[in-house]
Amino acid sequence: MANGSLCAWCSAVVFALALLRVDGYLVDITYVESAAAKGAVCLDGSAPAYHLARGFGSGVNSWLVHFEGGGWCRNVTTCLERKRTRLGSSKEMAKQIAFSGILSDTPDYNPDFYNWNKVKVRYCDGSSFTGDVEEVDPTTKLHYRGARVWQAVMEDLLAKGMKKAENALISGCSAGGLTSILHCDKFHDLLPTGAKVKCLSDAGFFINEKDVAGVGYIAAFFNDVVTTHGSAKNLPSSCTSMLPPGMCFFPQNEVKQIQTPLFILNAAYDSWQVRNILVPGVADHHGTWSTCKHDIELCSVTQLQILQGFRDDFLKAVAEQGNSGSRGLFINSCFVHCQSETQELWFSSDSPMLGNTTIANAVGDWFFDRSQIQKIDCPYPCDSTCHNRMYDSSEA
């Protein structure tokens, strides 16, 4: 190989390694084989799984447990579809995944949590870890056991050192963000009495909003999820004692009762909620919203007014939770979904900011009690730091 070619090859390798450091480092999968004996399994009956990167230095007794997102399945048909994918079977999961953003191990990319024990819990039950139905249909062989999976994974992590945690943060994105809300106090109860324990929900504050056709699509959807998975007994009793169980999938109906400090990170124009709650396909038969709901910059004046109304309702639902000093808020006006797992959104030279504060700094300041963080953005399109997502029209 000529020297010039060799140098070019070396440069390419160095560049690729640099990109890997920014995009994340690879972490092996761990299967919780012992969970099967307890019936704590994925939709297809396979063992649950997670990825663990061990902490180091001052972070050896600090734990970040992050739950993967991926929506929900509401009935036998959609759960069967899911059963054949990584969201329903650990057999379909990648053996390694990249950790970045809040899971990064580099102080330049993750200043407060880089050297903690970091866990990404894989999502394979379709119920935000709330389901528990004893019977398994012999025809479908579907297992609705999300709550057992959550317990089995927690027990495995406690045995691997989390029972000695001095600091602990449960977090998650999307359906995983909802998981961190639904299980917030339960997580706190598992940890040592003197530990600092808090919860972070990223894009998990789903609101009970009617769609553009005036139908409560998402309320019916969540009701189906709870019914199919037998989730009622695993939802906060403070909510189910007052409301139908399906309503207790909405954070606005339960966050007020959560005792553990909670941080809500969310876009006020959350792109998943716009595309699946405000404008689900069944509410837009003529495709009037097909461009707007995939790219906010293509919305008409009338559509933007409706989106501003959605933001108003979202902020009202958040405000109803009160302004406790332990409650953290970072609500920006971006068109995006999930902002903690991606390096460019979490902490980089051009990350989204509110009042000169990045998401990573806001969460860190809140966790370590350096300052109270309750930041809410001005309406779209005022925020020039946003990384607004553009979706392909084939996406939901």
Number of C-alpha atoms within 10 A of each C-alpha: 6 7 8 9 10 11 12 12 12 12 12 12 12 12 12 12 13 12 12 15 18 20 18 22 19 16 18 13 20 16 16 20 14 14 21 17 9 12 19 28 31 30 27 23 23 22 23 31 25 22 23 19 21 18 19 14 8 9 19 18 21 25 27 26 26 28 27 23 25 19 15 20 25 20 15 13 11 12 25 17 12 20 26 15 16 17 25 29 24 27 18 14 17 10 13 13 15 15 26 25 25 26 28 27 25 18 11 12 24 22 16 19 24 22 24 25 24 25 22 22 23 27 30 35 36 28 30 30 28 27 28 24 16 11 10 12 9 7 6 13 14 22 26 32 28 29 25 25 29 24 17 22 21 18 16 14 18 15 11 10 15 24 17 16 21 18 22 24 23 25 29 27 26 26 26 28 29 28 27 30 32 25 22 25 20 15 22 21 12 14 19 16 11 9 16 18 27 26 28 29 30 27 29 28 27 22 22 22 18 16 21 18 14 10 15 15 21 22 19 13 17 22 19 16 24 25 16 19 26 21 26 20 14 19 20 20 15 14 18 19 10 11 12 12 23 21 20 26 32 21 20 20 20 20 23 16 13 17 12 20 21 27 24 22 26 29 26 31 25 24 25 22 25 21 20 17 24 28 23 21 15 14 19 15 11 9 11 12 21 18 17 20 27 23 18 24 14 14 17 13 9 9 17 16 12 14 20 16 12 22 19 15 16 23 15 12 18 20 11 12 17 11 13 12 13 18 21 25 23 24 24 26 26 26 24 25 21 23 25 26 22 19 22 19 23 24 25 18 9 13 19 24 23 20 8 9 17 21 24 25 18 24 25 18 17 23 26 13 12 10 13 18 22 18 17 17 17 13 15 19 12 11 16 12 16 21 16 18 14 16 17 10 11 7 7 13
